[in-house]
């Protein structure tokens, strides 16, 4: 069984994987999750999506997976969906891709609301590009809000093309602890929330400037 968690940078994909799978993890000094015992075999071909054909991408992913057979691949994370969407402006090719790789389910973290877009933008800038908090806020106010319509269209196309088994969660809902607990209990039959509070609280304690800026 393989589930792909796909999301735009800054949308907590690796955090969700830790909660769902109990894989080993660390949190670095800017609050970013580092997974040590998993291999995201679709992620290394991310930059090739704009040029390679579908069959070539599938072949390369399968080769990467076979070379890293000693690592976990039951829950993998990537930015693949939006890369496919940016190329084709639809979701059909993405779902052909995951079906060809025999990925059983996709969890897509979407950013349809302004609050979600703000969280995504500021997380990405601070964790991946090492902006300070004030600079990240200013960047979002100047540029980030204009991306929201594109993100909403991306989510609509996902819903229009997704398989019955595939699921979606809004990013801001991940920051609602009890909503997220309920979502995981409803969508993962064998999942237990035994470690949920410990992992969730540990992660959130290291996130930048939680508080008013999420409102």
N, C-alpha and C positions, 0 to 999 in steps of 0.2 A: 504494500500500500504506500502510495506517495501523495502527499498534499503539497501544493504550491501556494505559498503566501506571497502575493504580488502587490506592489505598492510603489508610490513615489518616495524618493529619499526624504527622510524626516517623518515618516508615517508609522513608525513603531513596529515594523514587520518582524524584526529579530526579537523584539520583546514579546510579541504575541507567540512566536515559536517557542520561546522558553516556557511561557505559561502553559502552552498546550502539550509540549513534549517532555518537559523536565530534562532537557539536554544541559550539558555543562555550559557555564557562561561566566563571563567577567563583565564588569562595568568600568569603563575607563574614566579619566579625570574630567571629561566633558559630558558624562552621562550616557555614552554610547555603548550598546551591547556588543560584546565580542563572543562569538560562538566558537568553541574549540574542537568539538567532536563531530561536526556535521560538514557535509560537502554540498554546496549549492551548484549543481552541475549545469544549470542553465545560465547562471550569472556570468561566467567568463566569456560567453559569446554575445553579451549585451551590445557591444559596439558593432557587431557584425550584422545586426538585424536590419540596419539601414541599407545594406548592400547584398548580403547573401540570400540565396533562395531558400525556401522552407526546407526542402529535403536535405540540403547541405547543413543547415542549422541543426536539424534533428540528428544527423549522422555525427556531427561534432559533439553534441551533448552526450550521446550514447557512448562515444569513445572516452570522454572525460569521466563519465560515471564508472565505466569498467576499470579505469586506471586507479580509481579511488574507492575500491570496493570495501576497504577496511573502515570507512567512515559512514556515519548515519546519513541516509537519504530519504527517511520516511517523511520528514517535514523540511522542505527547502524554501528559501526565500529569494526573491529577485525583483528587479524593476522591469521585467519583460513585457508586461501588459501595456504599459504606457509607451514603451519603445515601439511595439507593434502598432499601437494606435496612432502614434505620431507619424508613422510611415504610411499607413493605409487609411487612416481616419475612420476606422471601423474595427470590429472585434473578431471578425470571421477568421482571419489568418491566425490570430492568437490561439483560438480554440482548436484550429487544425493542428497547430504546433503542439499543444499540450496533449491532445488526443493521440498524436503520433508517438509521443514519448510515454504513453500509457500512464499519464498522471491522473490519478483517480478523482481528485477534487481540487478546485481552486478557491482560495479565500482571497478576495480582493478588498483592500483597504482603500476606501474612496474619500474624496475631499470635496463634497458637494456644498458644504456650508462655509460661510466666511470664517467662522471659528476654526473649522478643520483646516482651511487653507492657511490661516495664520499660524496654527500649531506646526503644520508641515513645513512652512517656509522658515520659521524661526529655528525649529529643531535642526533642519538641514544646514542652515547657515552657521549655526553655532557648533554643531557636532562634526560637520564634514568640511567646512571652510574656515572654522575658527574665528568667526565674527564675534565681537563682543555683543552683549545684549542690546544696547541702545542702537548700535549700527544695524543689527538684524531687524529691529522694530522699524527703523527708518527705511530700510530696503523694502520691507513688506509694504509699508504705506505708499511707497513710490511705485513699486512694480508688481508685487505679489497679488494684489486684489484684482488686477487686470487678467490674471490667469484663471479666474474662477469659472467663467463661462466655459472655457475649454475643459476644465475638470468635470463640470456637470455633464457635458456632452460625452465625455469619456465614460462616465458612470452609466449614462443612458444606453450607450452602445453595448456596454457589458451586460446589462440587464436584458437587452434585446437578443443577444446571441448566446448567453451562457447556457450551459447544460443544466438539467434539473438538479443535479447534485451540487452544483457550485453555489457559493454563498458570498455575502458581501457585508461589510461593517463600515460605518462612518467613523472617521478618525476621532472625532471629538467624543464618541461613545467609549473609546478605550480609556479616556480620562474620567469616566464615570464608573467607579469601581464596582458597584452592585449591578449596574447594567451589563458590564463586561462579564462578570461572574455568571449571570443568568444566560447570556449569549453562549458562553462556552458550555455550560451544562446542557443547553438545549440542542447544540449542534455537534457535540462529541459524546457519544453514548458511553464510552468507557472512561471518560475524563473524571477525575476527582479534584475537588478544590482543596485538598489537604495542604498543599504548599502554596496555594494562591495568595494568601495574605502576606506571607513572608516575602515572596518574590515581587509581588506588586508594590508593597511598601518600600522595599529595598530600591527598586527601580525609580519610583516616583520621588524618593528622597534625594536622588542625585540628578533630577531634571532641572534645567535652568529656570530660575525665577517663576516657579509655579505660583499662581495667584491671579491678580487682577488682569494680567495681560491675556489670560485665556478667556476672559469674559467678553 
